[in-house]
């Protein structure tokens, strides 16, 4: 049965029915970045268009206003009838007349001739006129005048300077400046207000445009991320063990190619895992079957070797040596078969805990006494105990006995006595430490001490144990929900620490 992972519009997800999920934006997710990029492009486009439109409109408005004002003022200056020498009263009358014809807005007109200052207002001079404008108007040979836009106290103005000229019919071939310069000052408040209105209109139009652009941005992000979401859900489903998960591949774009590649990889992975599982199952069954079949003949062989061991003293030396060798190897083979059967039960997940309330110190003492590792004198014993009396925990007594026995036996076999066994409570955990006085564990061996049949010394082809003791220890500890670790002691020797929840 294939499990197809579909998008929000599909009918199933991870093999279960799925409804429509609401649109969800993660702060830094791919969907959010796509939407933000789309909106950024839209904002840049709106901003660029608004800026260019504003610039063009502003230039057009100001240029039209200033061209109208400059042309009108020049025409009024040409009608000036004042002759040299200048009479201030007459000149003021001319300035008032010119000011009345100001367009497109009223003018304030000023005149300067040497040190003479006359204006159409109560003040003879204007603070808006700049030295640059005066310098251009009084420049040698200046006949056409000039203008300048000025902002004074936050208010915009257009200032115009036009020199008064002698008429051409005075016997001169061209008009000449008389030295009299007329200035017009006109406020541009209306134009600035119009320009501000255009800016506000552009801004007010950009905000709805961006809001509208959000809709196609979300639709585009949804279309782009739908295959990505399917791929994410499919990968999550496969991570949970659903190797038959596939993605609907539609279209011919890059994302569709990615979906097809994923499906092909998933199919190949499913086949490979199925083959590995089949091979592993066969191997476990083979080891279990072989171990089971060996138990019966081994039981008979052990019985025979026990009888031979009892009569070995009556045999000649070579025969006795052979009998004892057969008896020893038969015992090793029987232990290996028992360990293989125990490991096969763990692999088949058939191992079960039968827990009971246990006095931990008493359980450790029984384990050591059963194997004759302790005696009445602690100082001369191979194993020294430091046990917290009265400490009780819920354990499987048989499996805890195996854990302690395997760790102590390993310490005696590969370390050096005396071996110290400590039992205490630490933060709600039952801690059991087994330390020896041997050379310790090499750093390259530490990560593998709990592996099955691992040999720290490759040159050692055989050992007195089955090579499964520490692996069985770890499985029993894990079955209790605990952990076991191996390390080297600072003063020398190895220490194995078991932590099991109380």
C-alpha positions, 0 to 999 in steps of 0.5 A: 500500500502506497502512502501519498502525501498531498498538499492542503487541497488533497485528501490525505496526508501521511496516510490519514485524512487531512483537512484544509490547513489555514495559511500560516506564515513563519517569521523567517520561513521560505513562504514569508521570505517569498512574500516579502520579496514580492512585496519588496519588488512591488514597493520598489516599483511603486516607489520608483514610479511615484518618485519619477512621477513626482519629479516630472510633475514638480518640474513641470509645475515649477517650470510653468510657474517660473516661466510665466512669472519671469516672462511677465516680469521682464515684460513689465520691466520693459515698460518702465518709463523712468529716466536717469537721473532717478527720482525715488518717488517716481520709481516707487510709483512704477514699482507699484504699477508693476506689482499690480500686474504680478502673475501667476501670483502677486509680486513684491517689487524692489529696485536697486541703483547704486546705494538707492533702495526702493520697493513696492512695500514698506521695507526698502530691501528684502531678506529673500534676495541672495547675494548670488542673484544680485551678483548675476544681475549686476554682472557686466553685460547682463541684459536678460536677468536671472531667477532663483528659487529660495526657501526662507523660514520654511517657505518657498519663494521665486526671486527674479532679477531683471536689469533696466536697459537703455532703449535702442533708439538712443543712437546705440546699436543694442540695448545697454544696462542702465545700472538700475536692477528690478527684483520681484519676489513671489511666494510658491506656497500654492505650488508647494501645496500642489506638490505635497498633495501629489506626494500624499496622493502617491503615498495613499495610492501606494499603500492600497497597491501594496495591499493588493499586491499581497494577494498575488504574492500569497498565491505565488508563494503558495504555488511555489511552496506546495511541492516543497511542503509535500516534500517536507511532509513526505520526508517527515513520514519517511523519518517515521518509518513510512518508506512507502511514502510518495509525492504526486509529481505534476508538471515539467519544472524543476520542482516536479523533477525534484519530486520524481527524484525523491520518489525514485530515491524513496523506492530504492531506499525502500527496496534496500531497507527491505532487503536489509531487514530480510537479511537481518531477520534471517541472520537472527533466526539462524543464530536463534535456531542454531543456539536452540539446536545446540542446547540439547547436545551441549547439555549431554556433552556437559554431563559427559565431561563432568563424569570424565572430569571426575575420572581424569585423575585415574587416566594417564597425563595426556588423556587427562589433559585432553579430557580437561581441555574438552571439558573447558571448551564445552563449558565455553561453548555452552556459555556462548550458546546461552549468551547468543540465545539471550541476545537473540531475545533482545533482537526479537524484542521478546525480552521482558522485565519481571520487576520486584521491590529489591534491596539493592545492597543485598542483591549485589552481595548475593551476586558476588557470593554466588560466584565466590568473589567475596570473602569474610575479609574485605582487605584480602578479597578480589572484590571490595564493596561499598554498598548503601544499606537500605536502598531499595529499587524496583528491578528485575532481580535476574537481569540486575544479577546479570548486569553486576556479574558481567561487569565484575567478571569483566573487571577481574578478567581484563583489569586487576584486583581488587575490584570495587563495587559501589552502590548509591543514590544520586538524584533519583537514580540508582548508581552502580559503579564497578572499578578495577585497578588495571591499565584502563581502556584505550581511547580508541576502544572506549566507544566500542566496549559494548559492541558484540564480539569486539576485541580491544586487541586485534592480535587476541584471536580468542578470549575466555568469554563469549564476547557478548557479556558487555553487550548483554549488560547494556541491553539489560540496563536499557530494558530498565530505562537506564544507561551504562557508560565506560571510562578511565579512572584518573588514578588508573583502571577502568570504571563502568557506571550504571544509572537506573531510575529508582 
